[in-house]
Structures are given as structure tokens and as C-alpha cells.
Amino acid sequence: MIAIAKANNLTPVVHKDHPLLRTFKLPVEVSSTKPTAQNCGSFLHAMRDKIQADGLNSLTLDSFNSLAKISNLTKNRNKPNVIFQYSLRGFLQVNTLDKITNWKDIISEHLIFHDNISSKAEQFLTAIPGMFPHLSANKSRYDILYVGTHIRRGDMASSSEEEKRGPPPPASYFFKAMDYLANKHKQNPIVFVVCTDDKLWFKNNIESKTNYSVVLSSFEDYSVDFAILSKCNHSIMSVGTFGVGSAVFAGGDTVYYNTWKWSVIMGTWSHQVLGNIDNFVGLD
């Protein structure tokens, strides 16, 4: 939305109740009303399709903004005293992250955590070394590799969702992902930082059955959990876009569950596309 507004000399506006506003400092205007506006969904799909058709493999921020230009948005803009509004609606995602070489710059420019959320996440991560006797007292949080581990179950474990997408990852997947990252980064002490919507499942199936150092987020705030995962060095994803987003923020190595039907929620952005992103590795 921000890219499209910028490319067309428009002002991005978000309703005051939008959940992103409680997490991020967005470069947008906040509105208390929901305007009736033209739906730009078809234009977004056209932009996505153009990127895929052209096979772009080195998309810069400037070219991304250029592709976001929508000619129809500028028609009749010369009419005086007329306010044109356009609405981006629906569950739309540009499924070409693997082709955007500077996605980190795009994200860091537009999505910045609110200070209170960032502070809570930092305080939580800073306290972790003191939780484990084997981590010497002089170890700071920056001497340890944190692996943000997102375990989403909840609605994804329901029979209806399993029928559409398949079951969420079993415990064996998380153990395999933990082994993979621990073996890859043997030179550093490692802690798996877990954020989940099913703490009991985690305790019964992961925490009680592993010898790795694991820490469970006690927050009941998805914004803080997202910030915690985003501030880790590496990531283990489960299912859903929450885990994708936090892994993209974190950078580093990311393990994703490659047997889940990602295409159901991401169009053609399936696990094959995730596998083309640098440092993303699929395990089952």
C-alpha cells in the first residue's frame, strides 16, 4: 500500500483500528472513518503477475515503486475540488519475495516497532542468559545465538483447516529443525526462543522432550511475540504468515515446514518459492 501510494503521489491512510498500528510506527495518516473507495485489488494482482511474467530477479526499491504505479489512479486527477480515494482490500500478498533482492531495506524503511513493544522484547531477550547455569555470567545476549521458534496451532489444528492445508508441524519437525540449526552453528551457544498460541502443547511435546535450551515467551501480546521473534538471529517457522513475517524480519537462517499447503493462503507463493529465498531451508 505504501509503495503504491508513493508511486502515485497519494497519501496512504489506515483506519485507527488496524492491528498493524498497535505494533508498528507506520508512515501513514490515521483515519477514524472507513471511506467508501474504489477497490485496487485487481491492480495489485496485475502488478504481481507482471513481476512473475517478466522474471525479474533483481528488483530494487525504485523499480518496485515503479511497478506499483497504477495508471487508472491518475485519471481525472486534474479535476478541481474532487478527492479521489482508493481502497486496498482483501488478503493480498506479493508472492515474489524471492525476487526482491533488497526486501530488508524495504521493510526497515516502512515497518518500525513502537518503542514500548521493542523495549519489552529486548528486556525479555536480555534476561535469557541468566536463566541457564551453563551460560557463564559474562555472556550477554549478543554472545548467544537466539533461534526464534514460532509454533502455531490453534485454528490451524482444527479439522477444517487440516482438511484444506494439512496438519500443522508435528514435534518431530521442530526437533529436526533444532538439530539442523544447532549443528550448523556449533561454534556458538544457542537458545531456542519459543512463541506459541498453544503453550500446553509446547510443554508436553517439546520442552519436556529436548535437551536443548528453550525459553517460552510468557507474553499474551502478539505484537511483543512478533518483536521477540524478529529480534532473534535465526528462525524456525511453523505455519501461517505470522511466522513468515517474523522470519523475514529476523534474517539469518530460516527453517520452514515444507509439507504444509502454503499455496492455500499465498497463491503461488508456495514452499517452492520460500525455498528460493536466501537462507530458507525446508524440512518435513
N, C-alpha and C positions, 0 to 999 in steps of 0.2 A: 504494500500500500504506500509506504513512504517513498519507494523508488518511483512508483507511478505518479504520485503527486508531484515529486521533484521534477520529473521529466516533462510534465505538462504545466508547470508553473501554477500548480494548485496547492491548496492548504490541506494537509492531512488532518482529519478530525476524528476523534474516538469518543464514544459515549462514556460518560463518567463511571458507569458500572462495568466497563470492560475489565475482565480479570487481569489482563496484562498490565493495567495501570497500577495495580497494587504491588507488582513485582519490579517493574522497570520504570526508569525515567525515559519517557518516550518523547521524541522531538515532534510533538503533535499538539493541536489545540483540543481541549476537553470540552465536550458539549453535554448539557443536561437534557437535551431533547434528541430524539432519534428522527432525523429528517427522512422524508419520503424522497427517494432518489432513484436515478437510473442505475440498473444493475450492470456492473462491469465484468461479471463473471466470464462471459463469453470472450471478452478481450484478453483476460488472463489466460484462459485456455489456449487462445490463439498464440499468445506470446510464448507459452510453454512449448507448444507444438513447433513453433518456428525455431526455437533453440535446438530442439531434438532433430528437426529436419536438416538444419544446416550443419549439424555435427560439430558445433563449436566446442573446442577443447581448451581454450584459454580465455575465459570470459573475465574481463576487467570490470571494475565498478562503473566506469564510464559507459562501456558497451552494454552492461546490464541495465543502466538507466536509459540508455538509448532504445533498447528493445522494449522498455516499458512504455515508450511513447505511444499514445493511442490517438490516432488522427481524428476519430469521431469526437473526442473530448474537446477539441478545439473549434469545432464547427459552431457558428453563431456566437462565438465568444466576443465578437465586436459589437453585439447588441448592448446598448447602454441600459443601466438600471435593471439588469437581469442577473440573478445569481444562479449559477449552474451547480448542481450537486450530483455527485455520482457515488453509488454505494457498492462496496466490495462485499459480497455476501457468499455464504456457503463455505464448505470445508475445502479450500483451495490451497494447493501446495505446488511450488515449482519443483518438479522432481528431477532436477538436473544439478544437484549439489556437487556431484562428482565431476562436473564440467566447469564449475566456478572456482578458479584457482585461488582467488583472494576472498573466499567466503568469510574467513576470520575477520578481515578488515571491515567487511560489510556489517557483520554482527556487532563488532566492538564499537562501530560508529553510531549505531542506532539503538542498541539494547544495553543499557547500563542499569545495574541493580540499584534500588533505593538504598541509602546509607544504612538504615536500620536493619534491613534484610542482609546486606553484605556483612555488617558487623556481627550479627548473630551467627552467621555461617563461619566467619573467621574465628570467633571465640570458641565455637564448638571444635573446629579442626585444630586449633592451637592447644586445646586441653587434652587431645588424644595421647600424645607421648607419655603423659603422666599416668595413663590408665594401665600401662603394661610394664611389669617389672623388668622384662628383658630389654626394654629400650632405656638406655642409660639416661641419667638425669640431664646430661648436657645435650641431648638430642632435641632439636627444635622441630617444628612441623615441617620445615624445609629440608631436613635431613632424612625424611621418611617419604616413601612413595605411597600416596593415597590412591586407592582404586575405588572410584565411585561406583557402587553396585546398586542398580535400580531393580527392584523386584515388584513388578505389578501383577496383582492377581485380581481381587475384587470382581468387577464386571467381566474381566477377561477370562475368569474361571467359571463363568456361568455356562450352562448347557447351550444356550442360544449363540453365544459368542464362539464357543468351541466348535460349533457346527459350521460357522462361517469361516473362521480363521485357523482352527486347530487349537489344541490346548496350549496354555502358557508354558513356559520352560519348566521342566522338572528339576529337582535338586541336582541330578547328575550333570545337567548343563552348567550350573553355577560352579560345581566342583571342578569340572573340566576347564572352565574359563579361568578360575582361580589358579589352577595348576599351570595353565599356559602363561599367564602374566607373571606368576612367581618365578617360573623357570626362565623366562625371558629377561627378568630384571633381578637376577640373583645377587648382584653387587650391592643392592640397597635393601634395608629393612622395608617391609611392605605391610600395609594395613588396609583391609577391605572395609570401606565405609558404606553402610547399607541404609538405603531409604526405601521404604515399602509401605503399601497400603494394607498389608497383612502381616503384622508383627508376630502373631502366634505361629503362622506357617513358617516364618523365618526361624524362629526359636526352635521349633520342633524338627525342622528338616535341614537346616543349615548350621546354625550356631552350635547345636548340641552334637554335631557330627563332623566337625572340622577342627584341625589343629592350627589353622591359620588365625592370625589376629583379626578379629572382626569387631566392628563397632556399629551399633544400631542408633540411628537418629531418633531422638525422643520427641522431636517436634511434631506437632499436629498442624503444621502450616506448610502447604505445598510450595509456597514461594521460598521459604527458608530451605526446604529439602532440595529444591531445584538449584538454589545458590550453592549449597553444600556439594552436590554432585558436580556442578560446573567448575568449582574451585579445586577439584581433585586432579591428579596428574594423568590418570588413565581411567577407563570406564568399562563396566560390564553392563550391557543393556539386557532388558527382558523383552517386553513388547510395548507398543504404543509410542506416540510421538513425544511424550514427556522424556523418555529415555533417549530418544534420538536427539532431541534438542539439547539436553544437558551434556551428552557426549560430544556434540559439535562444539559447545562452549568450552568444554574441558580440553579438547585437543588430545594429544598423546595417543596411545594405543587404545582401540575400542574393540571389544568382542561383542558380536550380536548373534542372536538366535536365528539360524538360517533355515529352519524348517517351518517357521510361522508364516502365514499368508499375509505378508506385508502389503501386497498389491491391493488387498481389500480396502485399506484406508489410504494408500498412497498412489492409486492409479498404477502407472507403470513403474513407479519408484519402488521396485521390489527388492528382495535381498540381493539380486544380481547387481543393482545399482549401488546399494550400500557397500557391496564388496569392491566397487571401483573407487571408493573414496580412500584417500591415503590413510594408512594405518588402521583400516577397518578389517577385521578378520571374522569370518562366520564359523560358528561351531554348532553342533547339534546336541 
